[in-house]
Amino acid sequence: MNPASSVQQSKPASYPFNASGIAGAQLGASVSIDAQKRFVASINRAIGDDTALKEEDPSNGLTHQELTALRRERDRLAPLCTDDAGALALAVDLSAPVRRVLTDALCGVGLTVVDHQASQQPRVSFHLHATQMKRPPPDDGVVGPANDDEDDDEDNDDREVVGPDVAGAPAQAEGARRVGPGRDVKTDLADALAAGDAAGVTAVLDKLVRAGLCPQRIAEIVTGEDDSPGHVGLCLALLNGHAATVTAFLEGLKEAGLSPHQVAAIAAGQEGPENTPCLSGALGNGHAAAITALMDGLTGAGLSAQQVAQIAAAKIHGQHSTLVIALKSGHAAAVTAFVEGLKRAGLGPQQIAEIVTAKSSDALPGLASALREGHARAVTAFLEALTKAGLRPQQIADIVTAKFHDGHTGLHWALFNEHAAAVTAFMDGLAGAGLSGQQVANIVAEKDSRGCPGLFYALFGGRAAAVTELMTGLERAGLGPQQVAQIVEGVCLPRKLAPRADKKPAIADALEAYQRGLNRLQRRNLLSREYVAPITASLDRLIAGLRKA
């Protein structure tokens, strides 16, 4: 998967602020000295913080021209901070860091800002392409399960317009405080994350702490909420599998004093119709170590099980579970790392079940996707991980019977596509999960919207190897005679077949494999001779017709 961005057309940005709680609001023109003081104090704090950053590294912070422009705008706008000022427009040709500091200071005193230079920033997405979501229709005589889901001057450095006395300023002013050190720190951090430079990530975060920045300001710099989608750095670290870098990043956030809530917001990434969570990058590329680093790092940063669950449950394109990419791509180790990480984070079986289960009718079920693609190792890893996570047999049964929106299960597709190894992995996984014979029978006998079970598609699609593996799996599944009969009765044998000539041998082979499987079940006393005899006679007739020259 590759990051993709879409740029929206630039337009003036307005920053509304609810001023209903600001004291002194009156009808008519009136001057609020308190608002002016708080505005100037906010700008001066930003200038002071900028100086602190430069003491750490002169290359950081605002340039001389930017500081000059900031002071000029401070002096111009301060007298305009009146109760009835309405919207104040920033001067043109200001840099983004200067506009940000001014906007935050004005919003902090309850004023609305019009910034004609602001533009909407592109969002970064990890897309699942249409070609990954769909399969071509079968080209043989038997129609397989439908698959349409896929889916100026420095002399004024210390000058103040009103004065330093800001005692009693409301919490909004302090909450609006922003440093605005320029783009260098954010660029360095993003580059280090993307390149897998763990030492570089640690160095940047240490620099921010030594500069005396508060956790909230560090969170804003880390997320880059003003200049670019801030979660991109962490997303790229996960996408590229930089496990040590992910660990260094999360440990650095904790050392910087960020709260679990702030860390959770950073790690979640972007979610919505066109975006996918950061975690999906590591899952899609099979980076198991990076997944483990993220999951353990979140716990180490103090996140609760519920906060980890919310991050893990984020949906791709607003509907698909993040785990679906790893299962669909066959990344067995990533699947294991994901589910085991949830368990180590303290999630209970019900929480894990909810995360890995497709909830909406148009969502891709993960296990079914792995079965359809024939990823046997991923199927095994998933079922084993669910069992180790403590899910009850019924919870596992509910997960494995999830269907694509057109009514077909993963087993239907594995049988029709003749993914014999995946069928074996599935049947063994059910047995290992402790499902009862009746639960297994219900899963195997599950029919689609046409009333056909998966075995029907394997037989009349000529998938002999898949038929053999399914019948062998039934022998090991702990079924009783009635449960085996339930599966067999679901397959209605026609009186005659008229497939294409080139398909006849394969269908005959599949029917013979079915016949051999029935005979083995009879020898194991799972079917009676009287029950098997008429079925065998029908199979003999059909096979003879197909073998006829």
Secondary structure, DSSP 8 states (H G I E B T S, - for coil): --EEEE------EEE----TT-TT--SS--B-HHHHHHHHHHHHHHHHHHHHHHHH-TTSS--HHHHHHHHHHHHHHGGG-BTT--EEE--SS--HHHHHHHHHHHHHTT-EEEETT-----EEEE---HHHH------SSS-----------STTTT--SS-S--TT--HHHHHT------SHHHHHHHHHHHHT-HHHHHHHHHHHHHTT--HHHHHHHHHTTTTS-TTHHHHHHHHTT-HHHHHHHHHHHHHTT--HHHHHHHHHEEEETTEEETHHHHHHHT-HHHHHHHHHHHHHTT--HHHHHHHHT-EETTTEETHHHHHHHT-HHHHHHHHHHHHHTT--HHHHHHHHS--STTS--HHHHHHHHT-HHHHHHHHHHHHHTT--HHHHHHHHT-B-TTS-BHHHHHHHTT-HHHHHHHHHHHHHTT--HHHHHHHHT-B-TTS-BHHHHHHHTT-HHHHHHHHHHHHTTT--HHHHHHHHHTS---S-----GGGHHHHHHHHHHHHHHHHHHHHTTSS-HHHHHHHHHHHHHHHHHHH--
